[in-house]
Amino acid sequence: MPVARTLRVVVAPIDELRALAETAPTSTPVLQAYLAKVRSGAYAVTDADVEELKEAGLTEDEIFEATTGVAIAEGLRRLEAAERVIG
């Protein structure tokens, strides 16, 4: 299957992911600091980071939604950067 044809099939799901990522919660300062860590190096996130969010009043669902939303957004940002370089 040619690459161009494959890319056309993937466009709609990527747009859907982008829309979902834009709705992720980012409201509190403690959450913003955590999400910055997820963006720059998710491998460095620890249980202590998550516990700090819970102590600040966030639920596990809120933490999950924020984490996945920002991870998706960052992945898409990197994909777009690669597409610009590749042409």
Beta strands, then each sheet from edge to edge (+ up, - down):
end
